[in-house]
Amino acid sequence: MAAMNTGIEIPDATSKQEVPALPSLSVQAERLIATGVLEHEASRLTAEEVRAIAAELEGRARAGALLVASETALPVRTLVPSVARMQGGDERPGFVVVDMKDLEEFLPTVGAAVSDAKVYAVEDPYRGDDMRNWSPAEALEAFGARSRTPFTVAEGVHWALQVPEVIDRNACYMMIGARRQKEKGFDSRTPALWISNGTGRDGRERRGAVKLGWCWWNNRHTWLGFASGSRRVG
């Protein structure tokens, strides 16, 4: 089934994408621990817990799965600065845009059901390159038809942490599995990760850094696909 107004079929989980494969879950656990974020006062995880859960998940999750600490165990805002990217020989930390002070209110939706597990895995992560220039509404409809689950904000940030190359110029992604509930319906803002040009309120010192920002629900962007997975294991 093609999404409306695009004429492009959604790629399945085996479609090629120019993104390095993820290492084992245990290696990903060490990468997460090395950032030091587990020592943050808001963290509800210890290094020992992450290592133990990752080792257990390796026996149940498909190879190439992404390790994710849930938003309740590790607030995603604390992890974003660790999503570093090189620019002109300097390492630029990731950042959250200033007008997303309510980031913590963008919670997993029914279509991106996350278990109560502190740490879990997402199988077959896909950046959604073939869905660039689609609207979030179109992508969500198509994901349902292909039994894919859209990424939450935490999942998108963990992927960028583990594989920095997944965020590239003209090949970034939205995370439509997390939305902010309003009294009636949802907030029209949609979380996304892309690379800052260092303009406006971002600041010149952030040029080339990964930014966690937002786009409107019904808009299309040529450089943004839609990150998704096939199954959560936790």
Secondary structure as UniProt FT lines:
FT   TURN            4..6
FT   TURN            13..14
FT   HELIX           25..34
FT   TURN            35..36
FT   HELIX           37..39
FT   TURN            41..42
FT   HELIX           47..57
FT   TURN            58..60
FT   TURN            63..64
FT   STRAND          66..69
FT   TURN            71..73
FT   HELIX           76..79
FT   HELIX           80..82
FT   STRAND          85..87
FT   TURN            88..89
FT   STRAND          90..92
FT   STRAND          95..96
FT   TURN            98..99
FT   TURN            101..102
FT   HELIX           103..105
FT   STRAND          106..108
FT   HELIX           110..112
FT   STRAND          119..123
FT   HELIX           129..131
FT   TURN            132..133
FT   HELIX           136..145
FT   TURN            146..147
FT   STRAND          149..150
FT   HELIX           153..162
FT   HELIX           164..166
FT   TURN            169..170
FT   STRAND          171..174
FT   TURN            176..177
FT   STRAND          178..181
FT   STRAND          189..195
FT   HELIX           200..202
FT   HELIX           204..206
FT   TURN            207..208
FT   STRAND          210..216
FT   TURN            217..218
FT   TURN            222..223
FT   STRAND          224..226
FT   STRAND          228..229
FT   STRAND          231..233
//
